[in-house]
Amino acid sequence: MSEGIHTGFDEQQYPHINRGLDGIVAFSTTKSFIDGQKGELIYSGYLIDTLADNATFEEVCFLLWNDRLPNAEELESLKKLLIENRELPQPILDYIKATDKDAEPMAVLRTAVSMLADFDDTKGKYDETLFEGQAIAITAKIPGIIAAFDRVRHDKDIVAPLKEESTAFNFLYMLNGEKPGEQAEKTMDLCLILHAEHGMNASTFTCRTICATQSDMYSAVTGAIGALKGPLHGGANTAVMNMLLELSKQGEDADAVAFTKEKLDKKEKISGFGHRVYKTFDPRARLLQHMSEDLSEETGHQELYKWSMDMLNTMKSEKDIDPNVDFFSATVYYSIGIQPDLYTCIFTMSRVSGWTGHFMEQAANNRLIRPRALYVGEKHLDWVPVEKR
């Protein structure tokens, strides 16, 4: 079957297949650019390193929604709106309290976000003049949903959001019931920046596909959460942490090199390595590596960082594979006291800014997304009565 690109075809003559849509360009975007060979990630013109060194998550939200950084007045206005939209409707709090404490946090988050549309004054109406307000409302409420469920499942009272402070600060406050220190807030904020946007990944594609039908933003974000929930997309950092915790059972003298080689010999997957796009060190992983090293010393988790580096070096020497963003984000989250099964929820808390930015971009120049599938089944079968089958 031809490997060329087909621009037209007969109804009976299908084009070639690109499994997983590899190499297919379906959209143009101003939201992010990835150079997999150089290991560069750009959000709306700015290198991720530049944003990591200078920006706040709130500035990144504005950037992804408007393709430019806010001025001082615009930034203060956005912060105020995010604070005003933090409070969760009582029926959603009731749902969180009533649901199974053993439920998957991502499943609870998916359901609660879907419910949010019922309590939005716009009812999620598909109207370009309403999109940024809806994006603000969703982005502001997701941290509260995550924190509320985590507290309820541990038999703790839900903590009401603050009427001040950053998204990162408020999330840690609602999660832990106490105000975080400056370093914890800075760490959380940087993690939110690094996960905010990343090209045409599975969840972003899902979001844009739903938007393309002119469905509402709440539906699109709910669908994106469903895609991110999958272990091949958003669940890798949880798997990384569980792998490190498995290694920790061997004690402080655990041999991470032997552990890694044994898994490779058994053809087991080593989570947190390799990437569909990057052919070198993921630039987000590099930033998180430095943070992981600093935090491990501050929190007494030096062995986690040492094991991580031993695994990294082993994977490089054995397979010539570099780590991705999930590898070091796992130890960063763990070092600031966040449980592994919440990692993908925090990913969501950040990536919603990118999803909603893509939703607005799709709506502005919309076309229904309708790829084809190659039919490989039989044709023109004779009917066999049920009693003769």
C-alpha positions in Angstrom: 0.0 0.0 0.0 1.4 3.4 -1.0 3.2 5.4 1.7 2.7 8.7 -0.2 0.2 11.4 0.9 -3.1 11.1 -0.9 -5.0 14.4 -1.6 -8.0 12.7 -3.0 -9.4 9.2 -3.5 -12.3 7.2 -4.9 -15.0 6.1 -2.3 -13.9 2.5 -2.8 -10.1 3.2 -2.8 -8.9 4.1 0.6 -5.6 6.0 1.4 -2.8 4.6 3.4 -3.1 4.2 7.2 -1.1 6.2 9.7 -1.6 4.3 12.9 -2.1 6.7 15.8 -2.2 9.5 13.1 1.6 9.6 13.1 2.8 12.5 11.0 -0.7 13.7 10.1 -1.1 17.5 10.4 -4.7 18.3 11.1 -4.6 21.8 12.6 -2.6 25.0 12.7 -2.0 26.4 16.1 -0.4 29.3 17.9 -0.5 27.6 21.3 2.7 25.6 21.4 5.6 24.3 19.3 7.7 21.3 20.0 11.1 20.6 18.4 11.7 17.0 19.2 15.2 16.9 17.8 16.4 20.0 19.8 14.3 19.3 22.8 12.5 22.6 22.7 9.0 23.5 23.9 7.5 26.9 23.1 4.2 28.3 24.4 2.9 31.0 22.1 6.3 32.3 21.3 8.1 31.8 24.7 10.5 29.0 25.5 9.4 26.9 28.4 12.7 27.8 30.2 11.9 31.5 29.9 8.4 30.9 31.4 9.7 28.6 34.1 12.2 31.3 35.2 9.8 34.3 35.0 6.1 33.5 34.7 3.3 32.5 37.1 0.7 29.9 36.1 -1.9 32.7 35.9 0.3 34.5 33.3 0.6 31.3 31.4 -3.2 30.9 31.4 -3.6 34.3 29.9 -0.9 33.6 27.3 -2.6 30.4 26.2 -6.0 32.1 26.0 -4.8 35.3 24.3 -1.5 34.5 22.6 0.3 37.2 24.5 1.3 38.0 28.0 -1.0 40.2 30.1 -0.1 43.7 31.3 -0.3 44.4 35.0 -3.9 45.4 34.9 -5.0 42.4 32.9 -3.1 40.1 35.2 -4.7 41.5 38.3 -8.1 41.2 36.6 -7.5 37.5 35.7 -6.3 36.7 39.3 -9.4 38.4 40.7 -11.7 36.4 38.4 -10.0 33.1 39.2 -10.4 33.8 42.9 -14.1 34.8 42.5 -14.8 31.5 40.6 -13.1 29.1 43.1 -16.1 28.2 45.2 -17.8 24.9 44.2 -21.6 24.6 44.0 -23.2 22.7 46.9 -24.5 19.8 44.7 -21.0 19.1 43.6 -19.7 19.2 47.1 -22.6 16.8 48.0 -21.6 14.5 45.2 -18.0 14.5 46.3 -19.0 13.6 49.9 -21.4 10.9 48.7 -19.2 9.1 46.2 -17.2 6.0 47.0 -14.0 6.9 48.9 -12.2 4.2 46.9 -13.2 5.8 43.6 -10.4 6.8 41.2 -9.7 10.5 41.7 -9.7 11.1 38.0 -13.1 9.5 37.7 -14.5 11.7 40.4 -12.9 14.8 38.7 -14.3 13.8 35.3 -17.8 13.5 36.8 -17.6 16.7 38.8 -16.3 18.8 35.9 -19.2 17.5 33.7 -21.6 18.6 36.5 -20.2 22.1 36.5 -22.0 23.1 33.4 -25.3 22.8 35.2 -24.3 25.6 37.6 -22.7 27.9 35.1 -24.8 31.0 34.3 -24.0 30.5 30.6 -25.0 26.8 30.8 -21.9 26.1 28.7 -23.4 27.9 25.7 -21.3 27.7 22.5 -20.6 31.4 22.1 -17.2 32.9 21.4 -17.9 35.9 23.7 -18.4 33.5 26.6 -15.5 31.1 26.1 -12.8 32.9 28.2 -15.2 33.3 31.1 -16.0 29.6 30.9 -12.3 28.7 30.8 -11.7 30.8 33.9 -14.6 29.1 35.7 -13.4 25.6 35.0 -9.7 26.4 35.7 -10.6 28.0 39.0 -12.8 25.1 40.2 -10.7 22.0 39.3 -8.2 22.5 42.2 -11.1 22.6 44.7 -12.6 19.4 43.3 -9.3 17.5 43.6 -8.6 18.8 47.1 -12.2 18.2 48.4 -12.2 14.6 47.2 -8.8 13.8 48.7 -9.9 15.2 52.1 -13.2 13.4 52.1 -11.7 10.1 51.3 -9.4 10.5 54.3 -12.3 11.5 56.6 -11.2 15.1 56.8 -13.4 18.2 56.5 -13.4 20.0 53.1 -11.4 23.2 53.2 -13.1 26.3 51.6 -11.0 28.2 49.1 -9.2 31.4 50.0 -10.2 34.8 48.7 -6.6 35.6 48.0 -3.3 34.0 46.9 -2.3 32.1 43.7 -3.8 29.0 42.2 -0.8 27.0 43.5 -1.0 28.4 47.0 -4.7 27.9 47.3 -4.6 24.3 46.0 -2.0 23.3 48.6 -4.0 25.1 51.3 -7.2 23.3 50.4 -5.4 20.0 50.1 -3.5 20.1 53.4 -5.6 22.4 55.5 -2.6 24.7 56.1 -1.0 27.5 54.2 2.1 26.3 52.3 5.5 27.8 52.5 7.1 29.9 49.8 9.1 27.0 48.4 6.2 24.7 48.2 4.1 27.3 46.4 6.9 28.0 44.0 7.3 24.3 43.3 3.6 23.8 42.7 3.4 26.8 40.4 6.3 25.6 38.3 4.7 22.2 37.9 1.5 23.9 36.7 3.5 25.9 34.2 5.4 22.9 32.8 2.2 20.8 32.3 0.0 23.5 30.9 0.3 22.8 27.1 2.0 20.3 24.9 1.0 20.3 21.3 -1.6 17.9 19.7 -1.5 15.2 22.3 -4.4 12.7 22.8 -6.4 14.8 25.3 -6.0 18.1 23.3 -7.1 16.3 20.2 -10.1 15.0 22.0 -10.9 18.5 23.3 -10.7 20.0 19.8 -12.7 17.1 18.3 -15.6 17.8 20.7 -15.3 21.5 20.1 -15.5 20.9 16.4 -19.1 19.6 16.8 -20.0 22.9 18.4 -20.5 21.1 21.7 -19.8 23.1 24.9 -16.5 23.7 26.6 -17.5 21.6 29.7 -18.1 18.6 27.4 -14.8 19.1 25.7 -12.9 19.4 28.9 -14.7 16.3 30.3 -13.8 14.4 27.2 -10.2 15.5 27.5 -10.1 14.4 31.1 -11.3 11.0 30.0 -8.4 10.8 27.5 -5.8 12.0 30.0 -7.0 9.4 32.5 -5.6 6.6 30.3 -2.2 5.2 31.6 -0.6 5.7 28.1 -1.2 9.5 28.4 -1.6 11.0 31.8 -1.0 8.2 34.2 2.7 7.7 33.7 4.0 9.7 36.6 1.9 7.7 39.0 3.4 4.6 37.5 6.9 6.1 38.0 6.2 6.8 41.7 4.8 3.3 42.2 7.9 1.8 40.6 10.1 3.8 43.0 8.0 2.8 46.0 8.4 -0.8 44.8 12.2 -0.3 44.8 12.1 1.3 48.2 10.9 -2.0 49.8 14.5 -3.2 49.4 15.6 -0.5 51.9 17.8 2.5 51.6 20.6 0.4 50.0 18.3 -0.7 47.2 20.1 -1.2 43.9 18.3 0.8 41.3 20.6 -0.3 38.5 20.0 -4.0 39.1 16.3 -3.2 39.5 16.1 -1.5 36.2 18.1 -4.1 34.3 15.9 -6.9 35.7 12.8 -5.1 34.4 14.4 -4.7 31.0 15.4 -8.4 30.9 11.8 -9.2 31.7 10.6 -6.9 28.9 8.7 -4.8 31.4 8.0 -1.2 30.6 10.0 1.4 32.5 7.6 4.3 33.0 8.8 7.9 32.5 11.2 7.2 29.6 10.8 7.9 25.9 8.4 10.2 24.2 6.4 10.1 21.0 7.8 13.5 19.9 11.1 14.2 21.8 14.2 12.4 20.5 16.3 13.9 23.2 15.9 15.0 26.8 12.4 16.4 27.4 13.1 20.1 28.3 10.4 19.9 31.1 12.2 16.9 32.6 15.4 18.8 32.7 13.7 21.6 34.8 12.0 19.1 37.0 15.3 17.2 37.5 16.9 20.2 39.2 13.8 20.8 41.3 13.7 17.1 42.3 17.3 17.3 43.4 16.7 20.4 45.6 13.5 19.0 47.1 15.1 15.7 47.9 17.7 17.4 50.1 15.1 19.7 51.7 12.6 16.9 52.5 15.0 14.0 53.3 14.2 12.0 50.2 17.7 11.9 48.8 17.4 8.2 48.1 14.5 8.9 45.6 16.7 11.3 43.6 19.7 8.9 43.7 17.6 6.0 42.5 16.1 8.2 39.8 19.5 9.2 38.5 20.7 5.5 38.6 17.7 4.5 36.6 18.2 7.4 34.2 21.8 6.5 33.6 20.9 2.8 33.2 18.2 3.5 30.6 20.5 5.8 28.7 23.4 3.2 28.6 21.1 0.2 28.0 18.5 1.6 25.7 19.7 5.1 24.8 16.4 6.5 26.0 15.9 9.8 27.8 13.4 10.6 30.5 10.1 12.5 29.8 8.2 15.0 32.0 6.6 12.2 34.1 9.9 10.8 35.4 10.9 13.6 37.7 7.5 15.1 38.3 6.7 12.0 40.2 9.4 12.6 42.8 8.7 16.3 42.9 5.0 15.7 43.8 5.9 13.0 46.3 8.4 15.3 48.0 5.8 17.9 48.7 3.4 15.4 50.1 1.0 14.6 47.3 -0.2 11.0 46.9 0.6 9.2 43.7 -3.0 8.6 42.6 -3.5 12.4 42.5 -0.7 13.1 40.1 -2.9 12.8 36.9 -5.5 15.1 38.6 -2.8 17.7 39.1 -1.8 17.3 35.4 -5.4 18.1 34.6 -5.4 21.1 36.9 -2.6 22.5 34.7 -3.5 21.2 31.2 -7.0 22.6 31.4 -5.4 26.0 30.5 -4.1 24.5 27.2 -7.2 22.6 26.5 -9.4 25.6 26.8 -7.0 27.7 24.7 -7.2 25.0 21.9 -11.0 25.0 22.3 -11.1 28.8 21.6 -8.7 28.4 18.7 -10.7 25.6 17.2 -14.0 27.5 17.5 -12.5 30.6 15.8 -11.8 28.6 12.6 -13.9 25.6 12.9 -14.3 22.6 10.7 -15.9 19.3 11.8 -13.2 16.7 12.4 -14.1 13.6 10.4 -11.2 11.3 9.5 -11.8 8.0 7.6 -11.2 4.4 8.6 -10.0 1.7 6.3 -12.6 -1.0 6.2 -10.9 -4.5 6.4 -14.0 -6.7 6.9 -15.9 -8.8 4.4 -18.5 -7.5 2.0 -21.7 -8.7 0.5 -22.2 -11.7 2.7 -25.3 -13.8 2.2 -28.0 -13.7 4.9 -28.3 -16.9 6.9 -31.5 -17.5 8.9 -31.1 -17.6 12.6 -32.0 -21.2 12.9 -29.3 -22.2 10.4 -26.4 -20.3 12.0 
